[in-house]
Amino acid sequence: MIGQSLKLTTIRGIEVGIHYSWFIIFFLLTFSLTARFASEHSHWTMAEHYAVGIATSLLFFASILLHELAHSFVALAKGLPVRAITLFVFGGVAQIGREPDRPITEFQIAIAGPIASALLALGFGSVAYLAGDRFEYLAALAGWLSSINLVLALFNLVPGFPLDGGRIFRALLWHVTGNLTRATRIAARAGQTVGYTFIIFGIWTSFTIAWFSGLWLAFIGWFLLNAAQESVVQVSVRSALTGLTTEDVMARDCPAVSGRMSLVELVQEQILKTGQRCFVVTDGSRLEGLVTLHQVKAVPQDQWSRISVSEAMTPPSQLRRVAPGTPILEVLQVMEREDINQVPVVAGDRLVGMITRDHLLRVLAAKVELELPAGPGLIQESGDLPPRSKVAS
């Protein structure tokens, strides 16, 4: 999600950004708060209504950021990488690099967010009490923030995955069953139930009480429903690929070309005849670089005869390479994080194979269709399938 966001800052190596959808909810929330303060404090000026409304909105999203930072700091303390935190229309999300390895770790990461929100509710409540009538603006601002942080803490404890409560529920199921995949599927079904409940209740509310509040509840339910379904897919992918390494999946006969070849020769003799979109550039067995169809297209066609493959390729120093024996789940994380579609498998300076995103997808589809357990010995048959076009992350 960080790729569709405006980066704000970096905190302990974590990129913090605002998704473009955030501006929608910021505008709506500020408008709603301004109207609320205007009705409760009619003696304020219009400028004061807007000033307190904007300040309250900003502090609310700062509260969400602190909620996500609580998750992130616990994850970092447990040795889990955190790539980014993004604020968006439905709140915030911390992108943790991999799943926890133990139920207790999952529980500690999940509970940190609601605890942070509860502490914020207590802190803002104390400020509102101390401000009293003497500091009316501060009391109004802090009073609302106290209430909304309490609601945020309680809402996130709803036992529907991927809410914090759903993750706590998954941790308990994981502890009881000893199986993360099974625990995730049960928790995700609970999340789907919560999502459907919100959608139904939201539709009813929009027709009977308040159309906007009901519509918002329905949207939250839709978001939870989709997030729960996506979580099941993700854990199924991880389960299917667990136990596989680069040597099980890599293509050992990936097409190799010479760096001295011109681009027009590459197009006419390789790309058009084979349909391949990616080629390793080698000198014997030594890796010299990687050239893709995308790089060829970046060069004006009237220059193809004058530009060599070595001039257009990505050199080894800029390639993200992996060693033989690397777990496929780690390779997949690298491809997703760096938005790349192929990774060379290199031992020293010697190319031993190539892993591509479309090949991984075909392997995964074959395993799911045949319902095969994780492990090696599967790839030789699916490696002969014809190449497919680049699959975006």
Secondary structure per residue as TSV (DSSP state, phi and psi in degrees):
chain	resnum	aa	ss	phi	psi
A	1	M	-	360.0	-22.7
A	2	I	G	-63.5	-25.4
A	3	G	G	-67.9	-20.1
A	4	Q	G	-105.1	25.2
A	5	S	E	-126.5	163.2
A	6	L	E	-96.3	120.5
A	7	K	E	-73.0	131.6
A	8	L	E	-97.9	-51.4
A	9	T	E	-164.5	-180.0
A	10	T	E	-127.3	127.8
A	11	I	E	-121.1	114.7
A	12	R	T	52.0	41.5
A	13	G	T	82.8	0.5
A	14	I	E	-99.2	122.4
A	15	E	E	-73.3	128.8
A	16	V	E	-111.1	124.8
A	17	G	E	-139.4	168.2
A	18	I	E	-116.3	120.8
A	19	H	E	-70.9	150.2
A	20	Y	T	-59.7	-28.8
A	21	S	T	-67.6	-17.7
A	22	W	H	-60.0	-35.8
A	23	F	H	-63.9	-28.0
A	24	I	H	-64.7	-52.2
A	25	I	H	-70.7	-30.8
A	26	F	H	-63.5	-43.0
A	27	F	H	-64.6	-46.4
A	28	L	H	-65.0	-41.9
A	29	L	H	-66.6	-42.3
A	30	T	H	-63.1	-42.5
A	31	F	H	-61.6	-43.9
A	32	S	H	-64.6	-43.8
A	33	L	H	-66.3	-38.9
A	34	T	H	-61.9	-42.8
A	35	A	H	-65.0	-38.3
A	36	R	H	-64.1	-47.8
A	37	F	H	-67.5	-31.8
A	38	A	H	-65.9	-37.3
A	39	S	H	-76.7	-33.4
A	40	E	H	-86.5	-24.9
A	41	H	-	-133.7	70.5
A	42	S	T	-67.2	-17.7
A	43	H	T	-80.9	-8.9
A	44	W	S	-74.0	156.4
A	45	T	-	-80.1	165.4
A	46	M	H	-59.9	-40.0
A	47	A	H	-62.6	-38.2
A	48	E	H	-68.1	-40.2
A	49	H	H	-57.6	-48.0
A	50	Y	H	-68.7	-39.6
A	51	A	H	-62.8	-46.2
A	52	V	H	-69.7	-35.9
A	53	G	H	-63.8	-44.7
A	54	I	H	-66.5	-43.4
A	55	A	H	-61.7	-40.5
A	56	T	H	-66.1	-41.8
A	57	S	H	-60.2	-46.0
A	58	L	H	-63.0	-41.0
A	59	L	H	-70.4	-30.4
A	60	F	H	-63.9	-45.2
A	61	F	H	-71.9	-27.5
A	62	A	H	-65.1	-35.3
A	63	S	H	-64.7	-41.2
A	64	I	H	-63.8	-40.5
A	65	L	H	-61.9	-42.4
A	66	L	H	-64.5	-36.1
A	67	H	H	-58.9	-47.5
A	68	E	H	-71.3	-34.0
A	69	L	H	-64.9	-33.9
A	70	A	H	-61.4	-46.4
A	71	H	H	-57.0	-46.8
A	72	S	H	-66.8	-42.5
A	73	F	H	-66.3	-37.5
A	74	V	H	-66.8	-41.5
A	75	A	H	-60.8	-44.2
A	76	L	H	-62.2	-40.1
A	77	A	H	-64.2	-26.3
A	78	K	T	-92.0	6.2
A	79	G	T	85.3	11.9
A	80	L	-	-95.5	132.4
A	81	P	-	-73.2	144.4
A	82	V	E	-122.9	116.8
A	83	R	E	-81.6	-44.0
A	84	A	E	-161.8	158.5
A	85	I	E	-123.4	129.8
A	86	T	E	-127.3	128.7
A	87	L	E	-91.2	131.6
A	88	F	E	-143.5	-169.7
A	89	V	T	-61.5	-30.4
A	90	F	T	-99.2	9.7
A	91	G	E	132.0	-112.8
A	92	G	E	-152.5	160.4
A	93	V	E	-145.9	134.5
A	94	A	E	-102.1	125.6
A	95	Q	E	-92.6	94.3
A	96	I	E	-85.4	133.7
A	97	G	S	-63.0	-32.5
A	98	R	S	-152.4	167.3
A	99	E	-	-71.7	149.1
A	100	P	-	-60.9	155.1
A	101	D	S	-94.3	-8.2
A	102	R	S	-141.4	151.0
A	103	P	H	-59.6	-38.1
A	104	I	H	-65.0	-34.3
A	105	T	H	-66.0	-43.9
A	106	E	H	-58.8	-43.9
A	107	F	H	-62.5	-46.0
A	108	Q	H	-65.0	-40.9
A	109	I	H	-65.6	-43.3
A	110	A	H	-67.9	-41.2
A	111	I	H	-74.9	-19.1
A	112	A	H	-61.6	-37.4
A	113	G	H	-64.6	-55.9
A	114	P	H	-58.5	-35.3
A	115	I	H	-63.3	-43.3
A	116	A	H	-60.9	-43.9
A	117	S	H	-65.5	-38.6
A	118	A	H	-64.6	-40.6
A	119	L	H	-66.2	-37.8
A	120	L	H	-64.1	-40.1
A	121	A	H	-60.7	-42.9
A	122	L	H	-65.6	-42.9
A	123	G	H	-65.1	-47.8
A	124	F	H	-65.8	-34.7
A	125	G	H	-63.1	-39.1
A	126	S	H	-66.1	-40.7
A	127	V	H	-63.1	-43.6
A	128	A	H	-62.3	-39.9
A	129	Y	H	-66.7	-44.0
A	130	L	H	-71.1	-32.4
A	131	A	H	-66.9	-42.9
A	132	G	T	54.6	-142.6
A	133	D	T	-85.9	-13.7
A	134	R	T	-72.1	-37.4
A	135	F	T	-119.9	76.2
A	136	E	H	-62.4	-41.9
A	137	Y	H	-61.5	-46.8
A	138	L	H	-64.8	-39.1
A	139	A	H	-64.7	-42.9
A	140	A	H	-65.3	-45.6
A	141	L	H	-62.1	-51.0
A	142	A	H	-68.8	-34.0
A	143	G	H	-63.0	-44.8
A	144	W	H	-66.6	-42.1
A	145	L	H	-64.6	-34.0
A	146	S	H	-64.0	-45.7
A	147	S	H	-65.3	-44.7
A	148	I	H	-70.8	-33.2
A	149	N	H	-69.7	-33.2
A	150	L	H	-66.3	-42.4
A	151	V	H	-61.8	-41.4
A	152	L	H	-62.3	-42.0
A	153	A	H	-64.6	-45.3
A	154	L	H	-70.2	-41.1
A	155	F	H	-61.0	-41.5
A	156	N	H	-70.8	-12.8
A	157	L	T	-87.9	-2.6
A	158	V	S	-60.1	127.5
A	159	P	S	-76.8	57.2
A	160	G	-	-126.6	117.5
A	161	F	T	-66.7	137.0
A	162	P	T	-100.0	23.9
A	163	L	S	-61.8	162.1
A	164	D	H	-57.6	-40.0
A	165	G	H	-62.5	-36.9
A	166	G	H	-66.2	-35.9
A	167	R	H	-70.4	-36.6
A	168	I	H	-63.5	-43.2
A	169	F	H	-60.2	-42.6
A	170	R	H	-63.8	-39.5
A	171	A	H	-61.3	-40.9
A	172	L	H	-66.3	-43.6
A	173	L	H	-63.6	-40.3
A	174	W	H	-61.5	-42.2
A	175	H	H	-63.4	-39.7
A	176	V	H	-75.4	-45.6
A	177	T	H	-88.5	-24.7
A	178	G	S	73.8	12.3
A	179	N	-	-131.1	109.9
A	180	L	H	-65.0	-41.0
A	181	T	H	-62.4	-47.4
A	182	R	H	-63.6	-42.0
A	183	A	H	-63.1	-39.4
A	184	T	H	-64.9	-42.2
A	185	R	H	-64.8	-39.9
A	186	I	H	-67.1	-45.9
A	187	A	H	-64.5	-36.3
A	188	A	H	-67.9	-37.2
A	189	R	H	-62.3	-38.4
A	190	A	H	-63.9	-39.0
A	191	G	H	-64.3	-38.8
A	192	Q	H	-64.7	-39.5
A	193	T	H	-62.3	-44.0
A	194	V	H	-62.5	-41.5
A	195	G	H	-61.2	-47.8
A	196	Y	H	-62.1	-37.9
A	197	T	H	-62.4	-44.7
A	198	F	H	-63.8	-41.0
A	199	I	H	-62.6	-48.5
A	200	I	H	-63.6	-47.3
A	201	F	H	-64.5	-37.3
A	202	G	H	-64.5	-42.5
A	203	I	H	-63.5	-43.1
A	204	W	H	-62.2	-43.6
A	205	T	H	-63.3	-39.8
A	206	S	H	-64.4	-27.7
A	207	F	H	-93.0	-18.3
A	208	T	H	-116.2	-29.8
A	209	I	T	-119.9	-71.7
A	210	A	-	-141.6	117.7
A	211	W	H	-64.0	-38.5
A	212	F	H	-70.5	-44.9
A	213	S	H	-61.2	-41.4
A	214	G	H	-65.2	-41.1
A	215	L	H	-63.7	-38.9
A	216	W	H	-66.4	-41.3
A	217	L	H	-61.7	-40.4
A	218	A	H	-64.9	-39.8
A	219	F	H	-64.7	-40.8
A	220	I	H	-61.5	-42.5
A	221	G	H	-62.2	-41.4
A	222	W	H	-62.7	-41.7
A	223	F	H	-63.0	-45.8
A	224	L	H	-63.2	-39.9
A	225	L	H	-61.5	-47.8
A	226	N	H	-66.9	-39.0
A	227	A	H	-65.6	-38.6
A	228	A	H	-65.6	-43.1
A	229	Q	H	-64.3	-39.7
A	230	E	H	-66.1	-34.8
A	231	S	H	-64.4	-37.8
A	232	V	H	-64.3	-41.7
A	233	V	H	-62.4	-44.5
A	234	Q	H	-62.4	-44.2
A	235	V	H	-70.5	-30.1
A	236	S	H	-66.4	-39.3
A	237	V	H	-62.9	-47.1
A	238	R	H	-61.8	-41.2
A	239	S	H	-64.4	-40.4
A	240	A	H	-69.2	-31.9
A	241	L	H	-95.4	-8.9
A	242	T	T	-61.3	133.4
A	243	G	T	96.0	-14.9
A	244	L	-	-88.2	145.0
A	245	T	B	-120.2	176.7
A	246	T	H	-58.0	-36.7
A	247	E	H	-69.5	-22.4
A	248	D	H	-78.9	-29.3
A	249	V	H	-108.9	-28.0
A	250	M	-	-63.8	148.5
A	251	A	B	-83.5	122.3
A	252	R	T	-89.4	-14.7
A	253	D	T	-113.2	39.0
A	254	C	-	-65.0	140.9
A	255	P	-	-63.8	132.2
A	256	A	E	-117.1	143.0
A	257	V	E	-132.2	164.1
A	258	S	-	-87.5	142.2
A	259	G	T	-67.4	-18.9
A	260	R	T	-80.0	-13.8
A	261	M	S	-66.0	141.0
A	262	S	B	-77.9	162.5
A	263	L	H	-65.5	-35.2
A	264	V	H	-66.7	-35.1
A	265	E	H	-67.8	-39.8
A	266	L	H	-60.9	-43.8
A	267	V	I	-65.9	-49.0
A	268	Q	I	-72.9	-40.3
A	269	E	I	-93.3	-20.8
A	270	Q	I	-119.4	-61.6
A	271	I	I	-63.2	-49.2
A	272	L	H	-71.3	-30.6
A	273	K	H	-85.3	-31.6
A	274	T	H	-106.7	-22.4
A	275	G	-	78.7	1.0
A	276	Q	-	-66.8	148.6
A	277	R	-	-114.1	-8.9
A	278	C	E	-140.4	134.7
A	279	F	E	-135.2	139.5
A	280	V	E	-87.4	141.5
A	281	V	E	-102.3	119.1
A	282	T	E	-129.9	158.4
A	283	D	E	-120.3	92.5
A	284	G	T	73.2	-118.9
A	285	S	T	-103.7	0.3
A	286	R	E	-85.3	129.7
A	287	L	E	-74.6	126.4
A	288	E	E	-108.7	-20.7
A	289	G	E	164.4	-169.6
A	290	L	E	-140.0	133.1
A	291	V	E	-126.4	135.8
A	292	T	E	-121.7	164.4
A	293	L	H	-58.6	-36.8
A	294	H	H	-60.4	-40.6
A	295	Q	H	-69.3	-36.4
A	296	V	H	-63.7	-44.3
A	297	K	H	-65.8	-23.3
A	298	A	T	-72.8	-16.2
A	299	V	S	-94.4	130.6
A	300	P	-	-54.3	137.2
A	301	Q	G	-60.0	-32.4
A	302	D	G	-72.2	-5.0
A	303	Q	G	-106.9	-0.5
A	304	W	T	-59.3	-35.4
A	305	S	T	-72.8	-21.3
A	306	R	T	-99.3	-15.7
A	307	I	S	-100.4	129.7
A	308	S	B	-87.5	163.5
A	309	V	H	-60.4	-39.5
A	310	S	H	-64.4	-26.9
A	311	E	H	-78.3	-27.2
A	312	A	H	-96.7	-18.1
A	313	M	S	-74.0	166.1
A	314	T	B	-88.2	121.4
A	315	P	-	-70.7	161.6
A	316	P	G	-56.8	-33.3
A	317	S	G	-64.8	-22.2
A	318	Q	G	-103.3	0.6
A	319	L	-	-84.9	141.5
A	320	R	-	-90.0	105.6
A	321	R	-	-111.2	160.4
A	322	V	B	-130.6	161.2
A	323	A	-	-94.7	156.0
A	324	P	T	-58.0	141.4
A	325	G	T	90.3	-3.7
A	326	T	-	-68.6	132.1
A	327	P	B	-58.0	138.8
A	328	I	H	-62.3	-33.1
A	329	L	H	-61.5	-35.8
A	330	E	H	-68.3	-40.0
A	331	V	H	-63.2	-43.0
A	332	L	H	-62.4	-39.6
A	333	Q	H	-62.8	-40.3
A	334	V	H	-62.4	-44.6
A	335	M	H	-64.4	-38.4
A	336	E	H	-72.1	-43.6
A	337	R	H	-65.5	-40.5
A	338	E	H	-100.5	3.4
A	339	D	T	53.8	53.6
A	340	I	-	-119.9	156.9
A	341	N	S	-113.7	-4.6
A	342	Q	E	-150.5	142.6
A	343	V	E	-133.5	121.1
A	344	P	E	-73.0	144.0
A	345	V	E	-101.8	116.0
A	346	V	E	-126.7	132.3
A	347	A	E	-110.6	106.2
A	348	G	T	69.8	-120.9
A	349	D	T	-105.6	8.0
A	350	R	E	-99.6	125.2
A	351	L	E	-76.6	126.0
A	352	V	E	-113.6	-12.8
A	353	G	E	177.8	178.6
A	354	M	E	-140.3	135.7
A	355	I	E	-112.4	125.8
A	356	T	E	-119.6	153.1
A	357	R	H	-62.8	-42.0
A	358	D	H	-68.0	-32.6
A	359	H	H	-67.8	-41.0
A	360	L	H	-59.8	-41.8
A	361	L	H	-64.4	-38.3
A	362	R	H	-67.8	-40.2
A	363	V	H	-61.5	-45.5
A	364	L	H	-62.7	-43.4
A	365	A	H	-62.5	-40.0
A	366	A	H	-65.1	-41.5
A	367	K	H	-65.6	-42.9
A	368	V	H	-66.9	-42.6
A	369	E	H	-65.4	-39.8
A	370	L	H	-88.1	-7.7
A	371	E	T	54.7	47.0
A	372	L	-	-87.4	146.9
A	373	P	-	-71.1	162.4
A	374	A	S	-67.3	148.8
A	375	G	S	142.1	169.4
A	376	P	S	-76.8	176.3
A	377	G	S	92.7	14.3
A	378	L	-	-111.7	-22.3
A	379	I	H	-81.0	-24.6
A	380	Q	H	-58.0	-36.4
A	381	E	H	-75.0	-41.9
A	382	S	H	-77.6	-15.0
A	383	G	T	-69.6	-15.3
A	384	D	T	-90.0	2.0
A	385	L	S	-68.7	150.6
A	386	P	-	-67.1	152.5
A	387	P	-	-68.8	152.9
A	388	R	-	-122.8	167.3
A	389	S	-	-71.9	166.6
A	390	K	-	-56.7	137.3
A	391	V	-	-107.5	123.6
A	392	A	-	-74.9	150.9
A	393	S	-	-81.2	360.0
